[in-house]
Amino acid sequence: MNATLLEINHVTKSFKDGEHNLTVLNKVSLKVERGNLIAIVGPSGSGKTTLLSIAGLLQSVDEGEIWINKKQISQNNEIEKSRIRLNEIGFIFQQSNLIPYLTVEEQLKLVLKLAKKPWEQHKLYVAELLESMGILHKKFHFPHQLSGGQKQRVAIARSLINNPSIILADEPTASLDSSRSFEIMSLLANEIKKNQKAGIVVTHDETILPLCDQIYYMKDGRIDHLAGKQESDKAETKSIFLT
C-alpha cells in the first residue's frame, strides 16, 4: 500500500460575513498517497480553493489537522509553515504568474536562490526538468515570447524545481483549450507518478479527469469521494460540473 503523504483530517474553516460566520469547510477529511493525483470538482463557492489553500498552509484551520509526511503541521508557527511551503509544496495556479523580466531558466533559478540551493549543483537538474517539459529550447526566452501552454509548462517546472513531495494545482488548465489542457496535465500526472509525489488539482475541466486516480466532489463545504481511476475513465462526468 502506498504511504499517505498528505492528510486533511476533519478540517473546518469559517469566515466572517457581516455579523454571521460563514462555514466554508465543514469537517472535511482527505488523504493523498504517494504517486497519486486526485481531482476536486464541484460548483463555484463550494470551498475547493479554500481547501487547497489550507492544504498548502496559506490559510490556517479553525478545527482539524493537516499532516504532511506523517507530521502534524497545522499548529506550526508561520516561520515553520513558510519553510515547509518552500521545500515541501509546489503550487500551480490558473495563471502562470511568471515574472515578466526573467527568462525561463531564471524563473527556476530564483526559486533555488530563495531556497538557498546552489545554482551550480542544480543546473543540470534544471536542464533535465525543462527537457522533460519540452521547453529546454525556450530557456533563454522571456514570458512574452511564450505561448499559453509553454507558460504553464514553465509554471509546472517551477513547482517541481525544489523537488517538493506535494503538488497543489488550482484550475491550472482554465486558460487553455482542451487538447492543450490534456497535454499539460499529462506532463504533471507523469511527474507525480514517476517521482512518487502527491498531487491535488482543483478543476472544472472534465477532460483531465481520466488522468486522476481519485475524484472528489465538493458542495457547501463538504466533500464526497466519487470514483477511482478505472471508474472515472468510464463515468459520465458532466453532471458534476455545476456552476
Backbone as CSV, one residue per row, in Angstrom:
resi,resn,N_x,N_y,N_z,CA_x,CA_y,CA_z,C_x,C_y,C_z
1,MET,0.842,-1.201,0.000,0.000,0.000,0.000,0.875,1.248,0.000
2,ASN,0.474,2.238,-0.789,1.224,3.479,-0.856,1.125,4.237,0.465
3,ALA,2.197,4.957,0.806,2.209,5.754,2.028,1.446,7.054,1.809
4,THR,0.699,7.469,2.811,-0.033,8.736,2.739,0.948,9.889,2.938
5,LEU,0.988,10.808,1.974,1.859,11.970,2.069,1.131,13.180,2.646
6,LEU,-0.130,13.342,2.270,-0.915,14.483,2.736,-2.222,13.980,3.324
7,GLU,-2.517,14.430,4.535,-3.777,14.055,5.178,-4.449,15.297,5.745
8,ILE,-5.684,15.502,5.339,-6.524,16.579,5.862,-7.570,15.912,6.738
9,ASN,-7.568,16.248,8.018,-8.345,15.483,8.990,-9.375,16.366,9.700
10,HIS,-10.660,16.196,9.320,-11.784,16.879,9.959,-11.567,18.395,10.054
11,VAL,-11.219,18.996,8.930,-10.915,20.430,8.900,-12.178,21.263,8.720
12,THR,-12.305,22.262,9.571,-13.395,23.238,9.480,-12.793,24.631,9.343
13,LYS,-13.392,25.451,8.471,-12.924,26.823,8.265,-14.128,27.730,8.046
14,SER,-14.181,28.826,8.808,-15.269,29.798,8.690,-14.698,31.198,8.490
15,PHE,-15.503,32.058,7.859,-15.145,33.456,7.674,-16.291,34.333,8.152
16,LYS,-15.962,35.535,8.563,-16.970,36.499,8.970,-17.740,37.003,7.750
17,ASP,-19.061,37.000,7.839,-19.932,37.542,6.803,-20.910,38.490,7.485
18,GLY,-20.455,39.742,7.659,-21.241,40.688,8.437,-21.219,40.279,9.897
19,GLU,-22.395,40.067,10.456,-22.490,39.656,11.861,-22.491,38.144,12.028
20,HIS,-22.442,37.430,10.915,-22.548,35.980,10.959,-21.244,35.322,10.514
21,ASN,-21.070,34.071,10.896,-19.964,33.257,10.418,-20.433,32.408,9.242
22,LEU,-19.647,32.410,8.175,-19.928,31.588,7.002,-18.975,30.397,7.013
23,THR,-19.513,29.200,7.164,-18.682,27.991,7.193,-18.372,27.562,5.758
24,VAL,-17.106,27.670,5.391,-16.671,27.343,4.033,-16.260,25.883,3.930
25,LEU,-15.652,25.354,4.977,-15.308,23.933,5.043,-15.915,23.347,6.306
26,ASN,-16.561,22.202,6.162,-17.298,21.610,7.281,-16.808,20.180,7.530
27,LYS,-15.831,20.060,8.437,-15.280,18.752,8.835,-14.833,17.930,7.622
28,VAL,-13.991,18.543,6.784,-13.503,17.898,5.567,-12.307,17.004,5.883
29,SER,-12.331,15.786,5.363,-11.208,14.854,5.513,-10.807,14.315,4.145
30,LEU,-9.497,14.147,3.955,-8.981,13.729,2.653,-7.566,13.180,2.837
31,LYS,-7.245,12.103,2.116,-5.885,11.557,2.127,-5.381,11.447,0.692
32,VAL,-4.094,11.782,0.511,-3.462,11.640,-0.804,-2.186,10.829,-0.630
33,GLU,-2.089,9.748,-1.370,-0.944,8.848,-1.234,0.120,9.142,-2.274
34,ARG,1.309,8.612,-2.027,2.425,8.769,-2.973,2.027,8.268,-4.364
35,GLY,2.409,9.029,-5.372,2.158,8.627,-6.750,0.748,8.867,-7.227
36,ASN,-0.088,9.500,-6.401,-1.486,9.725,-6.760,-1.776,11.192,-7.048
37,LEU,-2.572,11.416,-8.072,-3.115,12.736,-8.390,-4.621,12.653,-8.222
38,ILE,-5.182,13.489,-7.351,-6.622,13.487,-7.156,-7.214,14.792,-7.667
39,ALA,-8.458,14.726,-8.091,-9.176,15.906,-8.571,-10.272,16.269,-7.580
40,ILE,-10.468,17.558,-7.379,-11.587,18.060,-6.597,-12.440,18.921,-7.507
41,VAL,-13.701,18.532,-7.660,-14.615,19.225,-8.563,-15.840,19.689,-7.781
42,GLY,-16.669,20.496,-8.438,-17.877,20.984,-7.782,-18.148,22.428,-8.136
43,PRO,-19.278,22.959,-7.709,-19.688,24.308,-8.089,-18.776,25.380,-7.501
44,SER,-18.782,26.542,-8.137,-18.041,27.686,-7.620,-18.582,28.053,-6.239
45,GLY,-17.668,28.419,-5.338,-18.074,28.784,-3.992,-18.283,27.618,-3.058
46,SER,-17.915,26.416,-3.488,-18.145,25.227,-2.659,-17.048,24.993,-1.631
47,GLY,-15.929,25.711,-1.735,-14.842,25.564,-0.776,-13.588,24.922,-1.341
48,LYS,-13.560,24.673,-2.654,-12.428,23.961,-3.265,-11.113,24.721,-3.092
49,THR,-11.119,26.000,-3.447,-9.892,26.785,-3.374,-9.458,27.005,-1.930
50,THR,-10.414,27.187,-1.041,-10.068,27.319,0.389,-9.400,26.053,0.889
51,LEU,-9.911,24.894,0.491,-9.309,23.627,0.892,-7.873,23.526,0.386
52,LEU,-7.657,23.941,-0.854,-6.313,23.890,-1.427,-5.374,24.843,-0.687
53,SER,-5.880,26.023,-0.338,-5.067,27.000,0.394,-4.674,26.480,1.769
54,ILE,-5.594,25.788,2.426,-5.290,25.219,3.743,-4.302,24.065,3.612
55,ALA,-4.478,23.231,2.592,-3.529,22.137,2.360,-2.127,22.677,2.099
56,GLY,-2.055,23.851,1.462,-0.772,24.467,1.159,-0.264,25.399,2.231
57,LEU,-0.923,25.399,3.399,-0.510,26.198,4.563,-0.573,27.701,4.295
58,LEU,-1.420,28.105,3.346,-1.616,29.526,3.076,-2.695,30.117,3.974
59,GLN,-3.547,29.252,4.515,-4.556,29.653,5.486,-4.530,28.678,6.653
60,SER,-4.947,29.167,7.811,-4.983,28.314,8.995,-6.344,27.636,9.114
61,VAL,-6.407,26.603,9.934,-7.669,25.897,10.176,-8.317,26.440,11.443
62,ASP,-9.649,26.380,11.511,-10.358,26.670,12.764,-10.383,25.422,13.644
63,GLU,-10.625,24.293,13.004,-10.597,22.997,13.678,-9.985,21.974,12.729
64,GLY,-9.473,20.898,13.312,-8.916,19.834,12.489,-7.403,19.909,12.373
65,GLU,-6.843,19.022,11.549,-5.388,18.888,11.437,-4.963,18.700,9.989
66,ILE,-3.744,19.174,9.696,-3.086,18.912,8.425,-1.819,18.130,8.715
67,TRP,-1.681,16.977,8.069,-0.496,16.142,8.235,0.240,16.067,6.910
68,ILE,1.539,16.310,6.936,2.389,16.159,5.756,3.506,15.190,6.092
69,ASN,3.571,14.106,5.332,4.616,13.090,5.543,4.647,12.625,6.994
70,LYS,3.444,12.346,7.527,3.248,11.785,8.868,3.595,12.754,9.996
71,LYS,3.672,14.062,9.659,3.916,15.070,10.689,2.747,16.040,10.737
72,GLN,2.231,16.296,11.926,1.120,17.220,12.100,1.674,18.643,12.093
73,ILE,1.293,19.428,11.071,1.935,20.730,10.884,0.949,21.904,10.944
74,SER,-0.335,21.646,11.152,-1.305,22.735,11.119,-1.140,23.707,12.279
75,GLN,-0.480,23.283,13.366,-0.267,24.160,14.514,1.132,24.784,14.529
76,ASN,1.914,24.553,13.487,3.242,25.153,13.420,3.152,26.667,13.330
77,ASN,4.215,27.355,13.732,4.223,28.815,13.598,4.463,29.206,12.142
78,GLU,4.330,30.485,11.837,4.386,30.946,10.449,5.761,30.750,9.823
79,ILE,6.812,30.861,10.618,8.158,30.647,10.081,8.321,29.194,9.641
80,GLU,7.849,28.272,10.444,7.931,26.852,10.102,7.061,26.527,8.894
81,LYS,5.868,27.127,8.842,4.987,26.898,7.704,5.604,27.428,6.412
82,SER,6.247,28.583,6.491,6.897,29.155,5.319,8.003,28.236,4.804
83,ARG,8.765,27.649,5.713,9.828,26.729,5.327,9.244,25.482,4.651
84,ILE,8.151,24.969,5.201,7.510,23.787,4.627,6.957,24.103,3.237
85,ARG,6.322,25.271,3.080,5.794,25.668,1.765,6.903,25.712,0.722
86,LEU,8.042,26.258,1.095,9.144,26.422,0.151,9.760,25.093,-0.253
87,ASN,9.852,24.165,0.703,10.592,22.933,0.453,9.730,21.703,0.173
88,GLU,8.484,21.707,0.638,7.665,20.507,0.533,6.468,20.637,-0.401
89,ILE,6.109,21.882,-0.785,4.877,22.094,-1.545,5.149,22.907,-2.805
90,GLY,4.659,22.412,-3.930,4.745,23.147,-5.191,3.353,23.609,-5.603
91,PHE,3.232,24.876,-5.971,1.940,25.458,-6.339,1.883,25.746,-7.840
92,ILE,0.717,25.454,-8.430,0.442,25.822,-9.826,-0.929,26.488,-9.847
93,PHE,-1.019,27.658,-10.489,-2.263,28.413,-10.492,-2.836,28.533,-11.904
94,GLN,-4.034,29.104,-11.986,-4.711,29.274,-13.270,-3.863,30.095,-14.228
95,GLN,-3.304,31.182,-13.722,-2.361,31.974,-14.492,-0.949,31.549,-14.096
96,SER,-0.050,31.539,-15.060,1.307,31.056,-14.786,2.061,31.945,-13.809
97,ASN,1.695,33.237,-13.749,2.313,34.170,-12.800,3.834,34.200,-12.914
98,LEU,4.323,34.157,-14.147,5.763,34.260,-14.367,6.202,35.710,-14.213
99,ILE,7.435,35.898,-13.779,7.997,37.243,-13.643,8.399,37.720,-15.027
100,PRO,7.838,38.824,-15.522,7.995,39.213,-16.934,9.422,39.515,-17.372
101,TYR,10.280,39.940,-16.455,11.641,40.323,-16.848,12.672,39.221,-16.600
102,LEU,12.209,38.004,-16.282,13.112,36.871,-16.116,12.908,35.859,-17.234
103,THR,13.998,35.275,-17.704,13.896,34.214,-18.697,13.354,32.947,-18.045
104,VAL,13.048,31.960,-18.870,12.538,30.686,-18.355,13.518,30.095,-17.337
105,GLU,14.785,30.046,-17.701,15.784,29.488,-16.792,15.885,30.302,-15.512
106,GLU,15.806,31.615,-15.629,15.923,32.493,-14.462,14.738,32.344,-13.512
107,GLN,13.551,31.987,-14.047,12.392,31.754,-13.180,12.691,30.639,-12.188
108,LEU,13.320,29.576,-12.670,13.661,28.434,-11.821,14.858,28.748,-10.925
109,LYS,15.783,29.509,-11.476,16.980,29.882,-10.710,16.603,30.704,-9.480
110,LEU,15.581,31.552,-9.610,15.134,32.382,-8.495,14.597,31.517,-7.349
111,VAL,13.824,30.482,-7.679,13.279,29.601,-6.644,14.414,28.907,-5.895
112,LEU,15.413,28.450,-6.626,16.566,27.815,-5.993,17.287,28.788,-5.070
113,LYS,17.389,30.038,-5.506,18.048,31.055,-4.681,17.287,31.285,-3.381
114,LEU,15.957,31.362,-3.473,15.140,31.558,-2.276,15.281,30.390,-1.310
115,ALA,15.468,29.204,-1.869,15.638,28.003,-1.041,17.088,27.801,-0.610
116,LYS,17.943,28.751,-1.003,19.365,28.715,-0.652,20.041,27.448,-1.160
117,LYS,19.677,27.081,-2.396,20.295,25.926,-3.029,21.233,26.413,-4.132
118,PRO,22.495,25.968,-4.126,23.489,26.484,-5.086,23.149,26.151,-6.531
119,TRP,23.255,27.154,-7.376,22.907,27.009,-8.787,23.759,25.953,-9.475
120,GLU,25.051,25.949,-9.245,25.945,25.039,-9.951,25.581,23.577,-9.691
121,GLN,25.095,23.283,-8.490,24.734,21.907,-8.159,23.391,21.485,-8.743
122,HIS,22.602,22.455,-9.185,21.259,22.150,-9.682,21.069,22.515,-11.162
123,LYS,22.098,23.033,-11.784,21.994,23.472,-13.181,21.610,22.319,-14.106
124,LEU,22.208,21.162,-13.895,21.892,20.007,-14.732,20.457,19.569,-14.527
125,TYR,19.998,19.589,-13.259,18.616,19.201,-12.981,17.629,20.154,-13.641
126,VAL,17.947,21.446,-13.650,17.097,22.436,-14.314,16.959,22.097,-15.792
127,ALA,18.086,21.767,-16.426,18.054,21.405,-17.849,17.228,20.143,-18.072
128,GLU,17.384,19.157,-17.201,16.620,17.914,-17.329,15.127,18.161,-17.142
129,LEU,14.792,19.031,-16.188,13.391,19.334,-15.930,12.758,20.069,-17.106
130,LEU,13.472,21.044,-17.644,12.955,21.779,-18.808,12.843,20.858,-20.019
131,GLU,13.774,19.929,-20.145,13.709,18.953,-21.236,12.477,18.071,-21.081
132,SER,12.187,17.622,-19.850,11.022,16.773,-19.625,9.720,17.517,-19.910
133,MET,9.731,18.844,-19.745,8.558,19.670,-20.044,8.501,20.085,-21.517
134,GLY,9.536,19.727,-22.272,9.562,20.058,-23.700,9.842,21.513,-23.999
135,ILE,10.529,22.201,-23.093,10.778,23.642,-23.283,12.238,24.008,-23.056
136,LEU,13.144,23.040,-23.128,14.558,23.355,-22.941,15.034,24.375,-23.973
137,HIS,14.515,24.290,-25.185,14.917,25.225,-26.236,14.391,26.643,-25.997
138,LYS,13.550,26.801,-24.991,12.996,28.117,-24.661,13.638,28.718,-23.396
139,LYS,14.719,28.135,-22.904,15.226,28.521,-21.580,15.712,29.964,-21.514
140,PHE,16.073,30.559,-22.652,16.521,31.954,-22.646,15.426,32.911,-23.121
141,HIS,14.203,32.406,-23.244,13.089,33.243,-23.682,12.389,33.877,-22.471
142,PHE,11.785,35.042,-22.720,11.004,35.730,-21.696,9.526,35.334,-21.830
143,PRO,8.739,35.528,-20.774,7.334,35.105,-20.825,6.557,35.613,-22.030
144,HIS,6.807,36.849,-22.464,6.034,37.388,-23.599,6.360,36.683,-24.906
145,GLN,7.435,35.889,-24.902,7.828,35.145,-26.096,7.291,33.710,-26.094
146,LEU,6.487,33.380,-25.099,5.972,32.016,-24.949,4.471,31.965,-25.210
147,SER,3.998,30.806,-25.661,2.561,30.583,-25.801,1.969,30.295,-24.418
148,GLY,0.631,30.264,-24.333,-0.029,29.970,-23.068,0.365,28.610,-22.528
149,GLY,0.437,27.616,-23.411,0.813,26.270,-22.984,2.253,26.208,-22.514
150,GLN,3.137,26.941,-23.182,4.536,26.969,-22.770,4.707,27.642,-21.409
151,LYS,3.923,28.684,-21.163,3.981,29.352,-19.855,3.563,28.394,-18.742
152,GLN,2.524,27.606,-18.985,2.086,26.655,-17.970,3.113,25.542,-17.756
153,ARG,3.833,25.174,-18.809,4.916,24.193,-18.662,6.011,24.751,-17.751
154,VAL,6.311,26.043,-17.940,7.301,26.690,-17.068,6.791,26.703,-15.628
155,ALA,5.498,26.992,-15.460,4.905,27.021,-14.118,4.997,25.656,-13.450
156,ILE,4.787,24.593,-14.219,4.911,23.239,-13.664,6.363,22.963,-13.277
157,ALA,7.283,23.325,-14.179,8.706,23.123,-13.874,9.098,23.893,-12.618
158,ARG,8.599,25.113,-12.497,8.910,25.923,-11.312,8.367,25.267,-10.036
159,SER,7.198,24.654,-10.129,6.609,23.997,-8.954,7.389,22.753,-8.549
160,LEU,8.140,22.182,-9.491,8.860,20.936,-9.240,10.334,21.143,-8.896
161,ILE,10.863,22.353,-9.114,12.311,22.572,-9.061,12.907,22.254,-7.696
162,ASN,12.153,22.469,-6.619,12.666,22.164,-5.281,12.398,20.724,-4.867
163,ASN,11.908,19.927,-5.819,11.570,18.528,-5.560,10.611,18.382,-4.380
164,PRO,9.481,19.115,-4.399,8.526,19.019,-3.296,7.816,17.667,-3.319
165,SER,7.318,17.272,-2.168,6.605,15.989,-2.108,5.142,16.146,-2.490
166,ILE,4.623,17.400,-2.462,3.204,17.657,-2.723,3.057,18.739,-3.779
167,ILE,2.172,18.505,-4.752,1.858,19.477,-5.788,0.385,19.859,-5.674
168,LEU,0.101,21.160,-5.580,-1.262,21.676,-5.482,-1.533,22.579,-6.677
169,ALA,-2.562,22.252,-7.446,-2.860,22.994,-8.676,-4.299,23.505,-8.649
170,ASP,-4.462,24.814,-8.811,-5.780,25.446,-8.770,-6.178,25.896,-10.172
171,GLU,-7.080,25.149,-10.801,-7.559,25.436,-12.163,-6.391,25.683,-13.128
172,PRO,-5.406,24.794,-13.195,-4.203,25.058,-13.990,-4.417,25.059,-15.497
173,THR,-5.568,24.545,-15.966,-5.805,24.476,-17.413,-6.927,25.403,-17.861
174,ALA,-7.380,26.283,-16.983,-8.556,27.106,-17.296,-8.348,28.017,-18.500
175,SER,-7.101,28.423,-18.750,-6.834,29.344,-19.857,-6.396,28.629,-21.132
176,LEU,-6.484,27.281,-21.144,-6.017,26.504,-22.288,-7.173,25.792,-22.972
177,ASP,-6.987,25.462,-24.262,-8.001,24.668,-24.951,-7.893,23.219,-24.492
178,SER,-8.890,22.402,-24.859,-8.989,21.051,-24.292,-7.794,20.172,-24.642
179,SER,-7.303,20.248,-25.871,-6.175,19.398,-26.255,-4.910,19.815,-25.517
180,ARG,-4.695,21.126,-25.374,-3.527,21.612,-24.643,-3.651,21.298,-23.151
181,SER,-4.885,21.364,-22.622,-5.119,21.053,-21.210,-4.697,19.623,-20.897
182,PHE,-5.131,18.683,-21.739,-4.804,17.275,-21.507,-3.300,17.052,-21.607
183,GLU,-2.664,17.726,-22.542,-1.215,17.604,-22.731,-0.461,18.086,-21.489
184,ILE,-0.847,19.267,-20.985,-0.177,19.845,-19.816,-0.386,18.968,-18.580
185,MET,-1.625,18.524,-18.363,-1.909,17.708,-17.182,-1.275,16.328,-17.285
186,SER,-1.093,15.828,-18.494,-0.394,14.552,-18.674,1.043,14.663,-18.176
187,LEU,1.678,15.794,-18.502,3.045,16.022,-18.028,3.099,16.028,-16.503
188,LEU,2.147,16.735,-15.894,2.122,16.829,-14.439,1.829,15.471,-13.805
189,ALA,0.840,14.759,-14.339,0.486,13.442,-13.802,1.656,12.470,-13.900
190,ASN,2.392,12.537,-15.000,3.547,11.650,-15.176,4.642,11.951,-14.157
191,GLU,4.874,13.244,-13.902,5.885,13.625,-12.919,5.497,13.145,-11.521
192,ILE,4.226,13.278,-11.186,3.753,12.835,-9.874,3.891,11.326,-9.727
193,LYS,3.526,10.603,-10.768,3.613,9.144,-10.721,5.070,8.676,-10.688
194,LYS,5.880,9.236,-11.570,7.275,8.794,-11.703,8.080,9.057,-10.435
195,ASN,7.849,10.212,-9.805,8.649,10.602,-8.649,7.928,10.404,-7.316
196,GLN,6.779,9.689,-7.373,6.050,9.316,-6.154,5.709,10.521,-5.280
197,LYS,5.181,11.557,-5.923,4.679,12.728,-5.221,3.185,12.562,-4.974
198,ALA,2.597,13.509,-4.281,1.146,13.536,-4.086,0.618,14.818,-4.704
199,GLY,-0.469,14.716,-5.463,-0.984,15.896,-6.155,-2.483,16.071,-5.980
200,ILE,-2.900,17.339,-5.868,-4.319,17.699,-5.859,-4.539,18.749,-6.934
201,VAL,-5.543,18.534,-7.773,-5.921,19.541,-8.756,-7.382,19.916,-8.546
202,VAL,-7.630,21.200,-8.372,-8.990,21.737,-8.345,-9.330,22.143,-9.768
203,THR,-10.441,21.646,-10.297,-10.704,21.866,-11.719,-12.187,21.861,-12.061
204,HIS,-12.514,22.571,-13.138,-13.809,22.460,-13.802,-13.648,21.756,-15.155
205,ASP,-12.438,21.296,-15.442,-12.106,20.735,-16.751,-12.295,19.220,-16.728
206,GLU,-13.404,18.754,-17.259,-13.704,17.318,-17.213,-12.775,16.491,-18.079
207,THR,-12.102,17.098,-19.062,-11.248,16.329,-19.967,-10.022,15.749,-19.269
208,ILE,-9.628,16.333,-18.135,-8.416,15.851,-17.461,-8.703,14.790,-16.404
209,LEU,-9.967,14.511,-16.140,-10.308,13.568,-15.065,-9.763,12.157,-15.284
210,PRO,-9.688,11.660,-16.527,-9.112,10.314,-16.703,-7.659,10.205,-16.257
211,LEU,-6.972,11.347,-16.099,-5.586,11.339,-15.637,-5.480,11.234,-14.119
212,CYS,-6.605,11.384,-13.434,-6.611,11.428,-11.969,-6.943,10.061,-11.382
213,ASP,-6.328,9.760,-10.253,-6.534,8.470,-9.605,-7.823,8.433,-8.792
214,GLN,-8.216,9.580,-8.257,-9.452,9.683,-7.486,-10.114,11.015,-7.818
215,ILE,-11.461,11.034,-7.705,-12.220,12.266,-7.919,-13.074,12.514,-6.684
216,TYR,-13.025,13.744,-6.195,-13.842,14.138,-5.045,-14.731,15.310,-5.454
217,TYR,-15.951,15.284,-4.943,-16.933,16.322,-5.257,-17.199,17.175,-4.018
218,MET,-17.107,18.496,-4.182,-17.363,19.409,-3.073,-18.634,20.207,-3.313
219,LYS,-19.412,20.371,-2.263,-20.590,21.225,-2.298,-20.887,21.678,-0.874
220,ASP,-21.083,22.989,-0.730,-21.439,23.570,0.568,-20.459,23.181,1.670
221,GLY,-19.176,23.158,1.316,-18.148,22.914,2.319,-17.949,21.477,2.716
222,ARG,-18.619,20.554,2.039,-18.457,19.129,2.335,-17.879,18.420,1.108
223,ILE,-17.267,17.279,1.355,-16.584,16.573,0.272,-16.991,15.102,0.266
224,ASP,-17.191,14.560,-0.948,-17.543,13.151,-1.117,-16.640,12.527,-2.166
225,HIS,-16.261,11.272,-1.908,-15.459,10.516,-2.868,-16.368,10.020,-3.985
226,LEU,-15.953,10.251,-5.237,-16.786,9.836,-6.367,-16.331,8.526,-6.993
227,ALA,-15.050,8.465,-7.386,-14.619,7.288,-8.144,-13.118,7.164,-8.136
228,GLY,-12.655,5.923,-8.359,-11.251,5.687,-8.616,-10.977,5.881,-10.092
229,LYS,-9.733,5.687,-10.505,-9.336,5.967,-11.871,-10.098,5.120,-12.884
230,GLN,-10.234,3.824,-12.641,-10.884,2.966,-13.617,-12.338,3.377,-13.827
231,GLU,-13.015,3.726,-12.712,-14.413,4.119,-12.833,-14.529,5.473,-13.529
232,SER,-13.598,6.399,-13.218,-13.704,7.738,-13.778,-13.424,7.737,-15.265
233,ASP,-12.640,6.764,-15.740,-12.383,6.679,-17.175,-13.673,6.430,-17.951
234,LYS,-14.624,5.764,-17.304,-15.842,5.375,-17.995,-17.046,6.224,-17.600
235,ALA,-16.916,6.939,-16.485,-18.088,7.615,-15.930,-18.503,8.832,-16.740
236,GLU,-19.799,9.136,-16.693,-20.309,10.386,-17.246,-20.078,11.463,-16.200
237,THR,-19.236,12.456,-16.523,-18.808,13.422,-15.514,-19.466,14.790,-15.666
238,LYS,-20.154,15.049,-16.751,-20.666,16.396,-16.992,-21.620,16.846,-15.882
239,SER,-22.370,15.912,-15.305,-23.375,16.298,-14.316,-22.764,16.813,-13.026
240,ILE,-21.473,16.552,-12.758,-20.871,17.004,-11.514,-20.243,18.387,-11.647
241,PHE,-20.197,18.927,-12.851,-19.622,20.254,-13.035,-20.739,21.277,-12.977
242,LEU,-21.133,21.639,-11.758,-22.224,22.567,-11.534,-21.648,23.963,-11.321
243,THR,-22.234,24.977,-11.930,-21.737,26.348,-11.778,-22.893,27.250,-11.380
